[in-house]
Amino acid sequence: GLKYLITLDELNRFAPKGAGDPITRQIEAVAAEGRSQGIILLGAQQQASLVSPKVIENAAVRAVGRSGALELGQDVWKFLGPSARTAAAQLQPDEKLLYQP
């Protein structure tokens, strides 16, 4: 019945896009299978496009802060429609968009 909470800032340092090192593979496994084992992963990154797609795709909830057009044009943001991308580009510093698939 124990729950574990893992919080990682600058997630791209631990699970960078295109990496296959042991730490990246472990973070990908936690993102994919952790909830069923009582592990919750909270990751933060200013540019989600720099993080392993396996980690991003397994996120139960995604919080999006103000982002630039270049970042919002990356494949990782395909889940946002055009109007949501426009809204994300215009968010104030204290505003966030939440997405839960």
Backbone as a printed PyTorch tensor [residue, N CA C, xyz], in Angstrom:
tensor([[[  0.7880,  -1.2000,   0.0000],
         [  0.0000,   0.0000,   0.0000],
         [  0.8300,   1.2630,   0.0000]],

        [[  2.1490,   1.1480,  -0.0410],
         [  2.9750,   2.3450,  -0.0620],
         [  2.8790,   3.0360,  -1.4150]],

        [[  2.9140,   4.3440,  -1.3870],
         [  2.9490,   5.1460,  -2.6050],
         [  4.2750,   5.8950,  -2.6340]],

        [[  4.8430,   5.9790,  -3.7950],
         [  6.0920,   6.7060,  -3.9700],
         [  5.8540,   7.8210,  -4.9570]],

        [[  6.3930,   8.9890,  -4.6680],
         [  6.2890,  10.1400,  -5.5360],
         [  7.6940,  10.5430,  -5.9400]],

        [[  7.9430,  10.5420,  -7.2390],
         [  9.2420,  10.9400,  -7.7740],
         [  9.0330,  12.2430,  -8.5230]],

        [[  9.8010,  13.2640,  -8.1740],
         [  9.6990,  14.5590,  -8.8350],
         [ 11.0390,  14.8640,  -9.4920]],

        [[ 10.9870,  15.1570, -10.7790],
         [ 12.2020,  15.4700, -11.5260],
         [ 12.0200,  16.7910, -12.2690]],

        [[ 12.8740,  17.7510, -11.9870],
         [ 12.9010,  19.0000, -12.7530],
         [ 13.9720,  18.8320, -13.8240]],

        [[ 13.8310,  19.5660, -14.8990],
         [ 14.7380,  19.4260, -16.0510],
         [ 14.7660,  17.9680, -16.4950]],

        [[ 13.5960,  17.4510, -16.7900],
         [ 13.4040,  16.0400, -17.1260],
         [ 14.2980,  15.5750, -18.2760]],

        [[ 14.6480,  16.4900, -19.1840],
         [ 15.4960,  16.0890, -20.3110],
         [ 16.8880,  15.6390, -19.8780]],

        [[ 17.3250,  16.0040, -18.6730],
         [ 18.6250,  15.5330, -18.1720],
         [ 18.5780,  14.0610, -17.7750]],

        [[ 17.3950,  13.5920, -17.3730],
         [ 17.2390,  12.2280, -16.9040],
         [ 16.6860,  11.2940, -17.9750]],

        [[ 15.9000,  11.8260, -18.9010],
         [ 15.2910,  11.0170, -19.9690],
         [ 15.2640,  11.8200, -21.2630]],

        [[ 16.4470,  12.0790, -21.8380],
         [ 16.4820,  12.8810, -23.0590],
         [ 15.9490,  12.1210, -24.2710]],

        [[ 15.4050,  12.8630, -25.1910],
         [ 14.9000,  12.3070, -26.4380],
         [ 16.0410,  11.6010, -27.1730]],

        [[ 15.7910,  10.3900, -27.6310],
         [ 16.7630,   9.6390, -28.4140],
         [ 17.8050,   8.8880, -27.6020]],

        [[ 17.7550,   8.9670, -26.2790],
         [ 18.7630,   8.2900, -25.4530],
         [ 18.3240,   6.8630, -25.1370]],

        [[ 19.2940,   6.0130, -24.8750],
         [ 19.0120,   4.6290, -24.5180],
         [ 19.8010,   4.1740, -23.3100]],

        [[ 20.3030,   5.1240, -22.5350],
         [ 21.1060,   4.7890, -21.3590],
         [ 20.2230,   4.1970, -20.2620]],

        [[ 20.8300,   3.5650, -19.2650],
         [ 20.0470,   2.9040, -18.2060],
         [ 19.1040,   3.8360, -17.4330]],

        [[ 19.5100,   5.0600, -17.1710],
         [ 18.6400,   5.9750, -16.4310],
         [ 17.4160,   6.3360, -17.2710]],

        [[ 17.6230,   6.6440, -18.5420],
         [ 16.4920,   6.9520, -19.4230],
         [ 15.5310,   5.7750, -19.4970]],

        [[ 16.0550,   4.5710, -19.6530],
         [ 15.1850,   3.3850, -19.7240],
         [ 14.4000,   3.1960, -18.4300]],

        [[ 15.0260,   3.4830, -17.2890],
         [ 14.3340,   3.3500, -16.0070],
         [ 13.2190,   4.3950, -15.8750]],

        [[ 13.4880,   5.6240, -16.2530],
         [ 12.4650,   6.6700, -16.1900],
         [ 11.3170,   6.3260, -17.1410]],

        [[ 11.6260,   5.8050, -18.3280],
         [ 10.5780,   5.3760, -19.2710],
         [  9.7220,   4.2610, -18.6600]],

        [[ 10.3600,   3.3310, -17.9590],
         [  9.6170,   2.2370, -17.3240],
         [  8.7190,   2.7620, -16.2090]],

        [[  9.2210,   3.6830, -15.4200],
         [  8.4000,   4.2740, -14.3560],
         [  7.2090,   5.0130, -14.9690]],

        [[  7.4310,   5.7630, -16.0310],
         [  6.3410,   6.4930, -16.6820],
         [  5.2990,   5.5460, -17.2590]],

        [[  5.7470,   4.4200, -17.8030],
         [  4.8320,   3.4810, -18.4560],
         [  4.1160,   2.5600, -17.4740]],

        [[  4.8020,   2.1380, -16.4270],
         [  4.2620,   1.0900, -15.5510],
         [  4.1590,   1.4850, -14.0810]],

        [[  4.6360,   2.6570, -13.7400],
         [  4.7230,   3.0370, -12.3330],
         [  3.4080,   3.1550, -11.5990]],

        [[  2.3830,   3.7220, -12.2580],
         [  1.1060,   3.9240, -11.5560],
         [  0.5520,   2.6190, -11.0080]],

        [[  0.6790,   1.5380, -11.7720],
         [  0.1430,   0.2510, -11.3140],
         [  0.9450,  -0.3130, -10.1490]],

        [[  2.1400,   0.2190,  -9.9190],
         [  2.9850,  -0.2420,  -8.8240],
         [  3.0580,   0.7730,  -7.6800]],

        [[  2.1790,   1.7670,  -7.7130],
         [  2.1390,   2.7570,  -6.6420],
         [  3.1910,   3.8360,  -6.7500]],

        [[  3.7050,   4.0780,  -7.9570],
         [  4.7240,   5.0980,  -8.1600],
         [  4.1290,   6.2050,  -9.0310]],

        [[  4.2670,   7.4330,  -8.5710],
         [  3.7920,   8.5790,  -9.3320],
         [  5.0120,   9.3970,  -9.7270]],

        [[  5.1200,   9.7150, -10.9990],
         [  6.2340,  10.5060, -11.5270],
         [  5.7160,  11.8820, -11.9180]],

        [[  6.2940,  12.9100, -11.3230],
         [  6.0240,  14.2840, -11.7230],
         [  7.2840,  14.8010, -12.3960]],

        [[  7.1580,  15.1970, -13.6420],
         [  8.3130,  15.7040, -14.3680],
         [  8.0510,  17.1050, -14.8660]],

        [[  9.0760,  17.9320, -14.8650],
         [  8.9620,  19.3030, -15.3580],
         [ 10.0640,  19.5540, -16.3750]],

        [[  9.7110,  20.2660, -17.4170],
         [ 10.6750,  20.5730, -18.4640],
         [ 10.1540,  21.7620, -19.2490]],

        [[ 10.9980,  22.7280, -19.5180],
         [ 10.5740,  23.9000, -20.2790],
         [ 10.3280,  23.5610, -21.7430]],

        [[ 11.0380,  22.5910, -22.2770],
         [ 10.8520,  22.1840, -23.6710],
         [ 10.5840,  20.6840, -23.7050]],

        [[  9.3250,  20.3190, -23.7870],
         [  8.9450,  18.9010, -23.8110],
         [  9.5390,  18.1820, -25.0180]],

        [[  9.8520,  18.9020, -26.0690],
         [ 10.4210,  18.2810, -27.2640],
         [ 11.8000,  17.6850, -27.0040]],

        [[ 12.4210,  18.0020, -25.8870],
         [ 13.7470,  17.4660, -25.5440],
         [ 13.6740,  16.2030, -24.6870]],

        [[ 12.4580,  15.7770, -24.3290],
         [ 12.2530,  14.6350, -23.4320],
         [ 11.8610,  13.4050, -24.2440]],

        [[ 12.2240,  12.2280, -23.7540],
         [ 11.8650,  10.9720, -24.3950],
         [ 10.3660,  10.9210, -24.6790]],

        [[  9.9690,  10.6450, -25.9160],
         [  8.5450,  10.5460, -26.2520],
         [  7.8170,   9.4840, -25.4320]],

        [[  8.5110,   8.4330, -25.0170],
         [  7.8720,   7.3990, -24.1880],
         [  7.4090,   7.9720, -22.8530]],

        [[  8.1600,   8.8990, -22.3050],
         [  7.7770,   9.5240, -21.0430],
         [  6.5870,  10.4600, -21.2730]],

        [[  6.6690,  11.2740, -22.3070],
         [  5.5920,  12.2260, -22.6020],
         [  4.2900,  11.4970, -22.9090]],

        [[  4.3480,  10.4680, -23.7250],
         [  3.1370,   9.7600, -24.1380],
         [  2.4640,   9.0010, -23.0030]],

        [[  3.1960,   8.6840, -21.9540],
         [  2.6200,   7.9700, -20.8200],
         [  2.1250,   8.9060, -19.7180]],

        [[  2.1830,  10.1920, -19.9620],
         [  1.7200,  11.1480, -18.9540],
         [  0.2020,  11.0970, -18.8410]],

        [[ -0.2920,  10.9570, -17.6190],
         [ -1.7390,  10.9440, -17.3940],
         [ -2.3150,  12.3490, -17.4880]],

        [[ -1.5560,  13.3320, -17.0460],
         [ -1.9710,  14.7300, -17.1110],
         [ -0.7870,  15.5310, -17.6220]],

        [[ -1.0620,  16.4680, -18.5110],
         [ -0.0130,  17.3490, -19.0300],
         [ -0.3870,  18.7810, -18.7080]],

        [[  0.5240,  19.5050, -18.1100],
         [  0.3310,  20.9230, -17.8160],
         [  1.2350,  21.6970, -18.7640]],

        [[  0.6550,  22.6420, -19.4480],
         [  1.3900,  23.4210, -20.4400],
         [  1.3900,  24.8750, -20.0090]],

        [[  2.5610,  25.4370, -19.8740],
         [  2.6910,  26.8630, -19.5910],
         [  2.9540,  27.6060, -20.8860]],

        [[  3.1760,  28.8880, -20.7820],
         [  3.4350,  29.7020, -21.9670],
         [  4.6390,  29.1490, -22.7200]],

        [[  4.4450,  28.8950, -23.9900],
         [  5.4970,  28.3240, -24.8280],
         [  5.6100,  29.1180, -26.1250]],

        [[  6.7700,  29.0510, -26.7190],
         [  6.9930,  29.7490, -27.9710],
         [  6.4800,  28.9500, -29.1650]],

        [[  6.3110,  29.6310, -30.2710],
         [  5.7820,  29.0060, -31.4820],
         [  6.6920,  27.8880, -31.9880]],

        [[  8.0000,  28.0420, -31.8660],
         [  8.9250,  27.0070, -32.3280],
         [  8.7270,  25.7180, -31.5380]],

        [[  8.6520,  25.8270, -30.2170],
         [  8.4300,  24.6460, -29.3760],
         [  7.0570,  24.0380, -29.6580]],

        [[  6.0280,  24.8630, -29.7510],
         [  4.6680,  24.3670, -29.9800],
         [  4.5000,  23.7350, -31.3590]],

        [[  5.4290,  23.9680, -32.2680],
         [  5.3950,  23.3590, -33.5920],
         [  6.0090,  21.9610, -33.6290]],

        [[  6.6120,  21.5180, -32.5150],
         [  7.2480,  20.2040, -32.4610],
         [  6.2040,  19.0900, -32.3820]],

        [[  6.5900,  17.8880, -32.8090],
         [  5.6720,  16.7410, -32.8390],
         [  5.0430,  16.4260, -31.4830]],

        [[  5.7520,  16.6670, -30.4090],
         [  5.2630,  16.3200, -29.0750],
         [  3.9640,  17.0660, -28.7380]],

        [[  3.6940,  18.1500, -29.4290],
         [  2.5040,  18.9640, -29.1640],
         [  1.3500,  18.6570, -30.1000]],

        [[  1.4210,  17.5840, -30.8770],
         [  0.3430,  17.2460, -31.8120],
         [ -0.9950,  17.0310, -31.1210]],

        [[ -0.9670,  16.6440, -29.8480],
         [ -2.2140,  16.3950, -29.1290],
         [ -3.0240,  17.6790, -28.9290]],

        [[ -2.3800,  18.8390, -29.0280],
         [ -3.0820,  20.1120, -28.9170],
         [ -3.5700,  20.5500, -30.2910]],

        [[ -4.8030,  20.9320, -30.3710],
         [ -5.3290,  21.4670, -31.6230],
         [ -4.7810,  22.8690, -31.8680]],

        [[ -5.0320,  23.4190, -33.0440],
         [ -4.5190,  24.7560, -33.3780],
         [ -4.9400,  25.8440, -32.3810]],

        [[ -6.1880,  25.8110, -31.9280],
         [ -6.6380,  26.8600, -31.0040],
         [ -5.9440,  26.7150, -29.6400]],

        [[ -5.7060,  25.4890, -29.2070],
         [ -5.0080,  25.2780, -27.9320],
         [ -3.5460,  25.6990, -28.0430]],

        [[ -2.9340,  25.4730, -29.1900],
         [ -1.5460,  25.9260, -29.3810],
         [ -1.4670,  27.4450, -29.3460]],

        [[ -2.4370,  28.1020, -29.9830],
         [ -2.4790,  29.5640, -29.9520],
         [ -2.6640,  30.0570, -28.5260]],

        [[ -3.5490,  29.4110, -27.7870],
         [ -3.7860,  29.7860, -26.3890],
         [ -2.5210,  29.5920, -25.5580]],

        [[ -1.8070,  28.4820, -25.7760],
         [ -0.5720,  28.2080, -25.0230],
         [  0.4860,  29.2750, -25.2880]],

        [[  0.5200,  29.7830, -26.5000],
         [  1.5020,  30.8140, -26.8470],
         [  1.1620,  32.1550, -26.1970]],

        [[ -0.0770,  32.3100, -25.7500],
         [ -0.5090,  33.5980, -25.1950],
         [ -0.7800,  33.5540, -23.6980]],

        [[ -0.4660,  32.4510, -23.0480],
         [ -0.7000,  32.3400, -21.6070],
         [  0.1470,  33.3460, -20.8400]],

        [[ -0.4040,  33.8160, -19.7380],
         [  0.3500,  34.6750, -18.8340],
         [  1.2500,  33.7940, -17.9690]],

        [[  2.2800,  34.3550, -17.3480],
         [  3.2050,  33.5300, -16.5490],
         [  2.5290,  32.6850, -15.4690]],

        [[  1.4200,  33.1440, -14.9140],
         [  0.7530,  32.3930, -13.8530],
         [ -0.3790,  31.5060, -14.3680]],

        [[ -0.5130,  31.3460, -15.6800],
         [ -1.5770,  30.5350, -16.2650],
         [ -1.0150,  29.2370, -16.8350]],

        [[ -1.8330,  28.1800, -16.8120],
         [ -1.4500,  26.8730, -17.3700],
         [ -2.6400,  26.2780, -18.0830]],

        [[ -2.3750,  25.4850, -19.0990],
         [ -3.3790,  24.6510, -19.7440],
         [ -3.1910,  23.2470, -19.2060]],

        [[ -4.2630,  22.5860, -18.8050],
         [ -4.1860,  21.1940, -18.3650],
         [ -4.8560,  20.3170, -19.4000]],

        [[ -4.2080,  19.2060, -19.7130],
         [ -4.7280,  18.2460, -20.6810],
         [ -4.6970,  16.8700, -20.0360]],

        [[ -5.8410,  16.2110, -20.0540],
         [ -5.9100,  14.8420, -19.5300],
         [ -6.5800,  13.9660, -20.5820]],

        [[ -5.7860,  13.1070, -21.2360],
         [ -6.3680,  12.2480, -22.2880],
         [ -7.3950,  11.2830, -21.7370]]])
